[in-house]
């Protein structure tokens, strides 16, 4: 009887610890996202105003008046794939929107001193990402997988608790150039086959 009671207590403690750690992790991610968004909101105006006069269209904007109504979309973590899958780089691509339309991407990285702005632009990639997001409205898209060896990008999508990879235009060009039929999405095993020498 004592053993059964002890087993129940241990089980309850383990459930509590699991739930507590999961909740803490979710709160940590939520806090991180809030800090990132606060940094972007604080700096986006100065970034946009650094665009040279008459160069707005090169950065995805029709005119400077659109800067006043620009908003930010959900951050997409940029994950690099070389010999290993590296998701420890803490780099994000942030869509900049005007009236719900993706116009450009802000690249932000994090180091020991906090967040830094690394780049701004990529209007063509921003439109490409929006098109794929619109085609997958019921999926959670949370990152971009960049494969340097093929100069290709894939959107990282959570699908039934499994990651799948939707090819963006750069990856589609590479796959097509190899005479391989392009799939609507790939798993990690497929990705490894694509980049196998």
PANUMI-61560 format. One record per atom (N, C-alpha, C): x, y, z. Coordinates in steps of 0.2 Angstrom, whole numbers, plus 5000, padded with zeros to 4 digits. Layout:
// PANUMI-61560
XYZ ...
// end
This chain:
// PANUMI-61560
500449945000 500050005000 500450065000 501050065004 501450125004 501850134997 501950074994 502350084988 501850114982 501250094982 500750124978 500650204979 500550214986 500550284988 501150324985 501750304986 502350334984 502350344977 502150294973 502150294966 501750354964 501150354967 500650404965 500950474966 501250484972 501550544974 502050564969 502550524967 503050534962 502750554955 502250514953 501950534947 501650604947 501250614952 500950684953 501550744952 502050724956 502650774956 502950784949 503050724945 503350724939 502850764934 502150754934 501650794930 501750864932 501750884938 501850954940 502450984937 503050944938 503650974935 503650984928 503350934924 503250944917 502851004915 502251004918 501851064917 502151134919 502551134924 502851194926 503351214922 503851164920 504351184915 504051204908 503551164906 503251184899 502951254900 502651274905 502351344906 502851394906 503451374910 503951424910 504351434903 504351384899 504651384893 504251434888 503551424889 503051464885 503151534887 503151544893 503251614896 503851644894 504451604894 505051634891 505051654884 504751614880 504651624873 504251694872 503651694876 503251754875 503551814877 503951814883 504351874885 504851894880 505251844877 505751854871 505351894865 504851864864 504451894858 504251964859 504051974866 503852044868 504452094868 504952074870 505652114870 505852124863 505752074858 505952084851 505452134848 504852124849 504352174846 504452244849 504652254855 504752324858 505352354854 505852314853 506452334850 506352364843 505952324839 505752334832 505352404832 504852404836 504352464836 504752524838 505252524842 505652574844 506152604839 506352554834 506852574829 506552574822 505952554821 505752544814 505652614810 505452664814 505452724810 506052754808 506552744812 507252774810 507552734804 507352664804 507652624799 507252644792 506652654792 506252674786 506452744784 506652784788 506852854786 507552854783 507952804784 508552804781 508552784774 507952764772 507952744764 507952814761 508452814756 508552874752 507952894748 507852964748 507352994744 507352964737 506752954734 506652924727 506852854726 507052814732 507252744732 506752704735 506252734737 505752694741 505552624738 505452624731 505152564727 505652514728 506352524728 506852474728 506752434735 506452474740 506352444747 505652414748 505252414742 504552384743 504052434744 504152504745 503652554746 503552594740 502852614740 502652654734 502952734735 502852754742 503052824743 503252824751 503452884753 503652894760 503052894765 502552914762 501952914766 501752844769 501952794765 501752724768 502152714774 502752744775 503052734781 502652744788 502252794787 501852814793 501252754795 501152714790 500652664791 500952594791 501552584791 501952524791 501852494798 501752424798 501652384804 502152324803 502252284809 502652234809 502252164809 502552114805 502252044806 502552004811 502451944811 502751894815 503451874813 503851874818 504551864817 504651794815 505151784810 505251724807 506051704809 506151654813 506851644815 507251614809 507851644807 508251614802 508651564804 508651504801 509051444803 509451424797 510051424799 510551404793 510651324793 510751304787 510851234786 511551224782 512051194786 512651184782 512751104783 513351094787 513451024789 512950994794 512751044798 512251034803 511651084803 511151064806 510551114807 510751164813 510851224811 511051274817 510451324818 510151314824 509651354826 509851394832 510451404833 510751444839 511051504837 510851534831 511151594829 510751654831 510151644833 509651704835 509651764830 509451744824 509351794819 508651784817 508251844816 507551844814 507451884808 507051864804 506751914798 506051934800 506052004800 505352024802 505052064796 504452034794 504052064789 503852134791 503952184786 503652254787 503052254782 502452274785 501852274781 501552344780 501152344774 500752404773 500052384771 499552394775 498952374774 498852294773 499252264777 499252194777 499652164772 500052204768 500452174762 501152174764 501552124763 502252114765 502652164760 503052204762 503452254758 504152244759 504452224765 505152214766 505252174772 505852154773 506052114779 506652154782 506552154789 507052184793 507452124796 508052124796 508452064799 508752094806 508652054811 508852074817 509252014820 509752024824 510151974827 510251994834 510351944839 510451954846 511151924848 511551974851 512151954854 512151964862 512651964865 512751974872 512552044874 512552094870 512352154871 511652174869 511252124867 510552134865 510452134858 509852164855 509652154848 510052214844 510152194838 510552234833 510152224826 510152284823 509852274816 510452264811 510352214807 510852184803 510752214796 510152214793 509952224787 509252244786 509052274780 508352294779 508252294771 507752264769 507552264762 507252204760 507552164755 507252104753 506552104751 506352154747 505652164745 505352104741 505752074737 505552014733 505451954737 505951944742 505851884746 505251894751 505151954753 504551974757 503851954754 503851964747 503251954743 503151874742 503751844741 503751774741 503551734747 503751764753 503551734759 502751744760 502551804759 501851814759 501351764755 501651754749 501251714744 501151644747 501751614750 501751544753 501251544759 501351594763 500951604769 500151604767 499951644762 499251644760 499051574757 499551534754 499351474752 499251414757 499551434763 499551384769 499151424775 498551444774 498251484780 498151444786 498151374786 498051344792 498651314796 499251334793 499851304796 500251354800 500551334805 500951384809 501651394806 501851444803 502451464799 502851504804 503451474806 503851504811 504551524810 504751504804 505551514802 505651504795 506251524793 506551514787 507151474787 507251424783 507751374783 508251404777 508851424778 509251444773 509851394772 509851364766 510351314764 510851344759 511451364762 511951404758 512151364752 512251294753 512551264747 512151264741 511451274742 511051284736 510751354735 510951394739 510751464739 509951464739 509651424743 508951414743 508651424750 508051444750 507651464756 507051424756 506851394762 506251364763 505851394769 505251394769 504851414775 504751354780 504851364786 504851304791 504151314794 503751254793 503051254795 502951194800 502551214805 502351164810 501751134808 501751064806 501151024803 501050964807 500550964812 500450904816 501050884820 501350934823 501950934828 502550904824 502550914818 503150894814 503350954809 503950964809 504251014804 504250994797 503951034793 503951024785 504251094782 504551084776 504851144773 504551154766 504251214766 503951234760 504451274756 504651254749 505151294746 504951364743 505351414744 505251474742 505651474735 505551534731 505751534724 506451514723 506951534728 507651524727 507751444727 507351414731 507451334732 507151304726 506551334724 506251304718 506651314711 507051364711 507451374705 508051324705 508251304711 508851254712 508551194710 508051174713 507751104712 507551094705 507251144702 507051134694 507651134690 508251164692 508851164688 509151094688 509051054693 509250984693 508850934690 508250964687 507850914683 507450874688 507350904694 506950864699 506250894700 505750854700 505050884701 505050924708 504750974708 504651014714 504050994718 504150984724 503550964729 503351024732 502751024735 502451074738 502751084745 502951024748 503351034754 503850974755 504350984759 504850934760 504950914768 505150854769 505350844776 506150844776 506350834782 507150844783 507550794779 507250734779 507550684775 507650704767 507050734765 507050754758 507550814757 507650854762 508150914762 508850884761 508950834765 509650804765 509850774758 509350744755 509450714748 509550774743 509150824744 509250884739 509950904739 510350914745 510950944746 511550894746 511350824745 511850774744 512350784738 512950784739 513450804733 513350744728 
// end
